């Protein structure tokens, strides 16, 4: 009887782990979709600013504006959809500030990848896109899931 109980417990543990894996996979897919929407929002702000307000070498001045609008839209989308049913939602500024911090970390990570690959390594300007679209999203997903919305 004891062996059967242990087997049942093991089966329940495996099913729970699989369900948690499906939950995280759903969060990751929703996170990716919201990320794509945020990217479109960023571009919708960045492109007109660089065309009409900050042309040419001044285009970098459009980045903070585009980044701020994308982050402002991303927080409620991630909070209400990407990580729905995960963790808790807190009133006040602490949780949104954590989100902004994680997004700033992602921005800094992308800048670091770009600088290292195109600067010291003399790589092509498209090469940083590899870690930018693979490593940064995984890092920001993990931080958002654990620290911001966990």
C-alpha positions as CSV (number, residue, x, y, z in Angstrom):
1,X,0.0,0.0,0.0
2,X,2.9,2.4,0.8
3,X,4.4,1.9,-2.6
4,X,1.2,2.7,-4.3
5,X,0.9,5.9,-2.2
6,X,4.4,6.9,-3.2
7,X,3.7,6.3,-6.9
8,X,0.5,8.3,-6.7
9,X,2.4,11.2,-5.0
10,X,5.0,11.0,-7.7
11,X,2.4,11.1,-10.5
12,X,0.7,14.1,-8.8
13,X,4.0,15.9,-8.5
14,X,4.8,15.3,-12.2
15,X,1.3,16.5,-13.3
16,X,1.8,19.6,-11.1
17,X,5.2,20.3,-12.7
18,X,3.7,19.8,-16.2
19,X,0.8,22.2,-15.4
20,X,3.3,24.8,-14.1
21,X,5.4,24.4,-17.3
22,X,2.3,24.9,-19.4
23,X,1.4,28.0,-17.4
24,X,4.9,29.4,-17.8
25,X,4.9,28.6,-21.6
26,X,1.6,30.5,-21.9
27,X,3.1,33.4,-20.1
28,X,6.2,33.3,-22.3
29,X,4.0,33.3,-25.5
30,X,1.9,36.2,-24.2
31,X,5.1,38.0,-23.1
32,X,6.4,37.6,-26.7
33,X,3.1,38.9,-28.2
34,X,3.1,42.0,-25.9
35,X,6.8,42.5,-26.7
36,X,5.9,42.6,-30.4
37,X,3.1,45.1,-29.7
38,X,5.5,47.2,-27.6
39,X,8.0,47.1,-30.5
40,X,5.4,48.4,-32.9
41,X,4.4,51.2,-30.4
42,X,8.1,52.1,-30.1
43,X,8.5,52.2,-33.9
44,X,5.3,54.3,-34.2
45,X,6.8,56.9,-31.9
46,X,10.5,56.6,-33.0
47,X,10.0,56.8,-36.8
48,X,8.0,60.1,-37.0
49,X,10.3,61.7,-34.4
50,X,13.4,60.8,-36.4
51,X,11.8,62.0,-39.6
52,X,10.4,65.3,-38.4
53,X,12.0,66.3,-35.1
54,X,15.3,64.5,-34.7
55,X,16.7,63.7,-38.2
56,X,20.0,62.2,-39.0
57,X,22.6,62.0,-36.3
58,X,20.1,63.4,-33.8
59,X,17.9,60.3,-34.1
60,X,19.2,59.0,-30.8
61,X,17.3,61.8,-29.1
62,X,14.1,60.1,-30.1
63,X,14.9,56.9,-28.2
64,X,13.9,58.1,-24.7
65,X,10.5,59.2,-26.0
66,X,9.8,56.0,-27.9
67,X,11.1,53.9,-24.9
68,X,8.9,55.8,-22.4
69,X,5.7,55.3,-24.5
70,X,6.4,51.7,-25.2
71,X,7.1,51.0,-21.5
72,X,4.0,52.9,-20.4
73,X,1.9,50.7,-22.7
74,X,3.8,47.5,-21.9
75,X,3.2,47.6,-18.1
76,X,-0.6,47.3,-18.2
77,X,-0.5,44.7,-21.0
78,X,2.0,42.5,-19.1
79,X,0.3,43.0,-15.8
80,X,-3.2,42.2,-17.1
81,X,-2.4,39.6,-19.8
82,X,1.1,38.2,-19.9
83,X,1.3,37.4,-16.2
84,X,-2.4,37.1,-15.4
85,X,-3.0,34.7,-12.6
86,X,0.7,34.8,-11.6
87,X,1.8,36.5,-8.4
88,X,0.0,39.6,-7.0
89,X,-0.7,43.1,-8.3
90,X,0.1,45.9,-5.9
91,X,-1.2,49.4,-5.8
92,X,1.2,52.3,-5.8
93,X,4.4,53.0,-7.7
94,X,6.7,50.2,-6.5
95,X,5.6,47.5,-9.0
96,X,5.6,49.9,-12.0
97,X,9.0,51.2,-11.0
98,X,10.3,47.6,-10.8
99,X,8.9,47.1,-14.4
100,X,10.7,50.3,-15.6
101,X,13.9,49.1,-13.9
102,X,13.7,45.7,-15.7
103,X,13.0,47.4,-19.0
104,X,15.9,49.8,-18.4
105,X,18.1,46.7,-17.8
106,X,16.9,45.2,-21.1
107,X,17.8,48.5,-22.9
108,X,21.2,48.6,-21.2
109,X,21.8,44.9,-22.1
110,X,20.9,45.6,-25.8
111,X,23.3,48.6,-25.8
112,X,26.1,46.5,-24.3
113,X,25.6,43.7,-26.9
114,X,25.6,46.3,-29.7
115,X,28.7,48.1,-28.4
116,X,30.7,44.9,-27.8
117,X,29.9,43.3,-31.1
118,X,30.1,46.4,-33.3
119,X,32.9,48.1,-31.4
120,X,35.7,45.9,-29.9
121,X,34.7,42.8,-32.0
122,X,34.2,44.9,-35.2
123,X,31.2,42.8,-36.1
124,X,28.5,43.7,-38.6
125,X,25.8,46.0,-37.3
126,X,23.2,43.3,-37.7
127,X,25.0,40.8,-35.5
128,X,23.9,42.3,-32.2
129,X,20.3,41.4,-33.1
130,X,21.1,37.8,-32.3
131,X,21.6,38.3,-28.5
132,X,19.1,41.2,-28.6
133,X,16.2,39.0,-29.7
134,X,17.3,35.9,-27.8
135,X,19.1,36.7,-24.6
136,X,17.5,40.0,-23.6
137,X,13.8,38.7,-23.9
138,X,14.6,35.6,-21.8
139,X,16.4,37.8,-19.2
140,X,13.6,40.3,-19.0
141,X,10.9,37.6,-18.9
142,X,12.6,35.9,-16.0
143,X,13.0,39.2,-14.1
144,X,9.5,40.3,-14.8
145,X,8.0,36.9,-13.8
146,X,10.1,36.6,-10.6
147,X,10.7,40.1,-9.4
148,X,8.0,42.4,-10.9
149,X,4.9,40.2,-11.1
150,X,6.0,37.2,-8.9
